[in-house]
Structures are given as C-alpha cells and as structure tokens.
Amino acid sequence: MDSEQRKSALALIQQALPDLDWTVQAPKVKRLSRDFHWFSPVLKQQLENKQADAVVKPRSEEELRLLVQACVRHQLPLILRGGATGNYGQLVPLRGGILVDMTGFNQVCALGDGVVRAQAGIRLADIETVTRPAGWELRCMPSTYRLASLGGLYGGGFGGIGSINYGPLGAPGNVLSVKVMTMEAEPRILDVPAPQALLLHHAYGSNGIVLEVELALAPAHRWIERLDVFDDFTDALDYANAFARSPGLVKRQLALFAAPIPSYFSHLNGHYQATQHAVISVIAQESEGLCTNLLAKHRGQSAVRQTADEARDANASLMEYCWNHTTLHALKIDPTLTYLQTAFNYNNYRQQIIDMAALFGDEVISHIEFLRDNDGNITASGLQLIRYSTEERLNEIMQIFRNNDVKINNPHVYQIEDGKQGEIKSDVVSVKKCLDPNGLLNPGKLRGWEVRDTLTLDNDPLLLADQ
Amino acid sequence: MDSEQRKSALALIQQALPDLDWTVQAPKVKRLSRDFHWFSPVLKQQLENKQADAVVKPRSEEELRLLVQACVRHQLPLILRGGATGNYGQLVPLRGGILVDMTGFNQVCALGDGVVRAQAGIRLADIETVTRPAGWELRCMPSTYRLASLGGLYGGGFGGIGSINYGPLGAPGNVLSVKVMTMEAEPRILDVPAPQALLLHHAYGSNGIVLEVELALAPAHRWIERLDVFDDFTDALDYANAFARSPGLVKRQLALFAAPIPSYFSHLNGHYQATQHAVISVIAQESEGLCTNLLAKHRGQSAVRQTADEARDANASLMEYCWNHTTLHALKIDPTLTYLQTAFNYNNYRQQIIDMAALFGDEVISHIEFLRDNDGNITASGLQLIRYSTEERLNEIMQIFRNNDVKINNPHVYQIEDGKQGEIKSDVVSVKKCLDPNGLLNPGKLRGWEVRDTLTLDNDPLLLADQ
C-alpha cells in the first residue's frame, strides 16, 4: 500500500470515526513515532524517515475495537505505542499506518496477594504506587519505569531492575496471563494464560494487541540505594560479584560502571573522581550492615547512599543510572558514543569481563549488569559503551565478542529475530497468523511473517481450543 | 578429670547453688543427654555410654552466669542443650559435666523490618509465630523447626527449608550478630557482629555460650505445599530441577524422594503407590498456576496439596517429611536403614544424581534436596538412605561418592572438623581460646583444641578490640 492509498484509507477511517482522539499534524505525528532507537547511529539513519500517518489515543476498549475494525476493513497498518522508551524502534512504523497511543488504558484492574493485573498503557511506576502499600512491588522493570508502560515492557522489553532475583520478564512465573484483542474484522478478546502468553512477549505488538497483563509480584523490602567507588576495576568487579553471588545479601539491582562512565552522571559526579569505577547497588536494609566489611575488603568507598523512599521523593533514584539509562546519561555528555548488548557466559563471566575490557581498551567501556538467566544461574550482561567510528567497525567489535564466546543481543537492528530472539520462531508467527491474519500489526518487524509460507505453522498456538 | 572428681565438683556446685533448677536422677539425665545421633549406627555405638552428670535449666542470665562461674571454679565441663534435634551428638557430653537446658531463654527480644533478635532457647516455630503477622518468616530452618531451638540451629545446624533461596544459614547476610557469654571466672557478655559471629556457628557450643542470635528474615508468602508423584525417577528429578532452576517460580522448599521412600510416609502413602517417586515442593500461591503444565510435561500427578495455613493448623506440614525428617520417617518403618550427607557438584548434579542412583541400585536410595550454595549456585544435596550392613561398607560407599566427585559431609562422626567443617580452622580455635580458655565447653568435640599448641592462634579473632 503506497502513501497515496494509505492517505485515502485514513481519510475514510477518520470520516467513519470522527469522535476518536486523532493527532494528524505531521510534525507531531513524527515526534510520536520516535523512541530511543537514536542510541544506535545505525537505527537512527535507517528509521529517520519512518513515521505513522496519524495517531489515535483510544479512550475505551470500544473505541479501540472500532479502530481495529476500520483498519482491517481498509487494510491500514496499526502500531501500538506505550511510553516510547524502547531502544530498537519497536514502535516506529515502517510502512505508515495508525499509531495507537495506549496510555489511556492506565488502570490497575486487580491486585491480589503477589499478583497484579493492569492495563497495558499504565506506567510501571504507577503500578508500584498501587502495589507497594500492600507490600508488593514489580519483579523486574527497566530503568525507564517512570515513563515506560506495562504493555511496552511486555511487548518490547526484557527485564532489568529485579532480574538479579527473578531473571528476565519472560522467565516462567513472572507473567501469568495476558488479555489480547485480535486484529480481525470482528475483533475477539482472548485471555491467554502462561506459558502460551509468552508467545506475545517481545514481539513488538506484531502478533496481537495486548490489553492487559497479569504479573506475579515481588515482596517489597526497605531498599537502600548505594553508589560505591573503586580505584581499581577488578576490585569493583569483585565487590559487585561478591554481592551478586551471596544468597543471603538481598538486593534488587547491581551494576558495574568502568571509568569514565561514572563521570557522565552529572548529578552525582561531584561525589567521586572521574578516574574511579563505580558499583550501583540497591540492597535490602537488613543486608546493608555487611557492606562495610565487603567494601573495605575490596578497597572501595561509599560515595552516594540514600533510602529508596528518599530517592522516590526526590525523583533521584540511582536505578535511573542503570540499564539503558546509563547509555542515555553518557550520550547526553558525548553524542558520539553508542552501545552494545552482550550476554556473558555464566560459567566464566568474571574472566570474560576482564578479558574483553583489556582487549578493547578505551574503545569499549564496560557497563555490566548482574542478573539471573532463565535457568537461575547468576550471570552478567554488558551494555558496554562504544566510541563509534563506522558501522563496519561496530559489526567487527560485535564479531570479536562472539568469537570470545560472549553472546551479542544486537541493539542495532529493528527486526525482532535479528535482536534478542535470534531466530525465526514459528510459534510466534503462528500467533500472528491466528490473531492478525492480514499482517496489519506493526508490519515489517517480524521477519518470520515475510517467509511464513516456508514455515510449518500451528493452527492453535495459544491452545484456545482447550479453553 | 575422672568420674569421682567430677562427682565431688558437682556436689560443691550444687551446694553453692541449691536454688537452680537441677535434674540429677541418672535415667532422666541420660535421656536429656541424647539427641538424634542414633540415625547413625556408628555414633549410636560410640556415644552409648556418654552422658552428663547433671542437668540445669537456668531461669535467667544471672543464674547461667552463676553456673558458669561455678563450673570454671571447679573445672567442670558445661554443654548446651536446645531442642535436642541434632544428628551428630552435638549435645552429648563426652566427658560428663553439666548439661545446660537453654529452653528457658525463649523470648523474642526485638523485631524489626526484616530482622529479628531472639534468645537462643526459643523454638524456631515460635519465632515465626511472632514474625509472620508482620510479614516475615525465617530464611532457613531445619525440618525440626517445631522443636529445634534457635541456638541449636546456630550452634549445630546447617540450613534446610528456605536454603533454596538464601543458601546455608552461614552464608553472609543470614546471621547478623550474636550475643555471647564467655566461659570465664568472671563471665563477660559480648555482642559479636557478622562476619566474626560466624566463627561461633556450627561449633556445637564449644567456643562460647550463645545467648541471643540476630537473624535477617525472609518476606512471607502464601505458601502451597504439594507432593507430586512420578512413575519414572528421571521425570521426578527433571520436574524438581525445572522448579528449582526457574527464577520466576517462587519456592521455599524442593525435595526429591526415590521409591520406596514415599512409602515410608505412613500418613501420606495412601495417596500414591509404593513404586512411585515423589517431589515435595513448597511454592508461592502466585507460582502454583504453572505446576499444571510443568507436571504434565514431566508425566507427574498431584497426590497431596494443601495450603501452609491448613498444614499449620493440622500440624501436618509436608516440610516435616523433608531434610532429616525423611530419615526419621524411614527409620521408624525400617530401623536397619541409615543415611548419608552428600553435596553434588553444582555444574553437573543432575547427571551425578542419575549416575550414583544407578551405581548403587537398592543399597543407596536417593533423597535429594535442592538449595543454593554459598556462591549462589543452585545445586543439590543428598540425604540418601543406606541399607546398612557394616561400618566398613558404609565408609566404602562414602569413598565411592567421593571418587565420583560428590562431596561427603559425614554424619557418622561427632567431632566438628570431621563433618561439614572438613578441616581444623584456627580462627574457630582462637575464639575458644579467648572465650573458654580452660576448654570447658563441650570438651572433646573440637579437634583443633586438642592440637592448639601446633596452631597459630589469633588473640582477637572477634575483633573485640575494635568495639
């Protein structure tokens, strides 16, 4: 469908549904069609001219249903937008269409003991505002939790803060079910329990419209946020690793930043020297007493220390210096930087981290996040900063990591299978075939859809026939 | 000091402290001098004729202080007794003396957010009765939690239920501090923070009199207790292992029992066949939904299912079939059995479990507990049941395990270093030298004390000079 055809389809839809909350001014639509893919110079260039034809912010499921019906009738693409904090252009429409701002769907539907069900457009921090008084908080969330939506985390995210305990969001037990609207002439509403629900996870909204997500929660602790500094990188690594690996030291977040990364933290860097390496930890109050000894043992010094309550009141959480916020703080200071996403081997990540840091020197700067993998192993991921020269060199760097048995989750690609997913998954494509038979949801992102004729597809991947 | 000398010393002490709560009738003293070391036919024989000369149950710290003073003056051994649920003769006096029943010290001293401080003689279950309404429970406890005392767990225990999350009790962060009385002519009271506090852990009360223990707590969940059965042992193993290794499946306890162990559970065995293998799991309510799929995948069936509240009300928790309760249930049915304590390798415990089960056939019956080790790795320990023939064959079996890279924590020895500790630790001996310079506490248990002249001892192992 070319631009002219889309324009006339859009006109017909607007005519049929004039009461929807439309945004059509091109600059505003373009702005809303962006996320944080500009962290990648490669994606920045590739997605520069991509945008929606219009934006709609539904006020109700009924409005969304009418819009879906209309888009199916006129074969216009539909792309979901949450908090727009993605890093891979998850929401950037590749072939125009209507961008649906989901942030009107922002209610907590049900709060149980250790379980919450909320609408996809709610901000993650707003979920915790409801759950925390009951003693619960999110099991894993990105550093963008103040802006990021639940649906965005589910549709395009991975995990983050809390993954040191619960692994990635996709690990069994973290997501319990989703409620989905199909992209059909007569849209259906489906309740999909885990594990099938996970077939819609990290699919960028390309195989169903997630309306609600039911999450298992973590018990809340009184957290202390700390930034500790070290003159020696290996000392900092070993301090963080000792904390990560001690099952009796309760934590929510643990990250290591090689110099000069801490110097990019402009609100904090008065507390230490630019040559120092840092560890940010969020640890339970009852575990903090052990820091003194552990710090002394690894020749570290306390630089910043605050309670999570203080941090929240001041909108100054150290969690907002971790995961991809690190990249953001760095790019604000030095826009020539970009980043990697690497997964070290759980069996020898310590040595790999040291080796890779030594191998690249100043060109690749270690930012290491500690987490559990899907099998419960404690391991480390890198969101290394890269002094960017060319796309060719960037690919070369990634190849060198792979050659050293460090997995690359390439953040410089916009197709789902080229990133974390790693390969075409026929089950994920089967879901799209069932819920979006015309291929209208976020077209161009799911490579498997383009080659669906070569795949063996399941007619009922969500086991709906069993319900 | 021979029996006659002890008798006259005892007479002098009784004369000086007539108001203490004395037990002196030999049969009663003998009964109080027993624990569950009879699980081991070796220890049963070795400790058969060992007992205290008298038992005292102090009503106050002042009474205990007077008793300590008197014992030091007359050089009479003093041995601490908690719930008497130990398995290695921890409390059995090797050289007579006064057995101190600590169960009068049974108060919770302070409950904070995630922290409790309680007296050594309190039963573990009674601590939870206080902490649970505040949303907290014990991080790790033996299956004997209804009888076992806090001081007993600290002085002679390891961990157990909850160790799948927090590792052994001795892992950093689980114990925060202890309050200790010294065994001196003028007894001192010391507050010893972790990590130094751990030098008194698992020392059988041989290097200090622990009066109070401060523990970090775990947030309470609504737990579900399940017993699921499998026709195939590997299916049962893989089910348990999948549960153990999934970071998003929240659990407190996970154990695997090869047939015919489940048939020894006489209150449960109507729910399954004697040929079936069982997995007992204690899982969070919010995680239970995933069992159906996981069970089906591993060809398992639900046999028993109850909430922890129901179990508590009925005094019928499935936790009391795990850890060394398994051994107890088995020995009740077949007194010719005994047991092992093995630590599999975290890197290949699944294969080791299968191999060792195949190697010994019916002679060694797999009872496997899943837990985290001190470095946060998920791994497995065995409390295998043994069809006992001779001590020689028992030692041969243990050697075969060692030859297959499975560590043995020998439960058939009464000296501290021969069991879990594995070697003489000069720091532990240094503590005894400082707090019990006359070697009166539980004499004969700490091998390192006998050879103290050959060790380099620290004059201040608890860093008291820094306080």
Interface residues (C-beta under 8 A of the other chain):
Chain A: G112 D113 G114 V115 G135 R139 N165 Y166 G167 A171 P172 G173 N174 L176 P193 A194 P195 A216 L217 P219 A220 H221 R222 A244 R245 S246 P247 G248 L249 V250 A284 Q285 E286 S287 G289 L290 N293 L294 N347 R372 N374 D375 G376 N377 I378
Chain B: G112 D113 G114 V115 G135 R139 N165 Y166 G167 A171 P172 G173 N174 L176 P193 A194 P195 A216 L217 P219 A220 H221 R222 A244 R245 S246 P247 G248 L249 V250 A284 Q285 E286 S287 G289 L290 N293 L294 N347 R372 N374 D375 G376 N377 I378
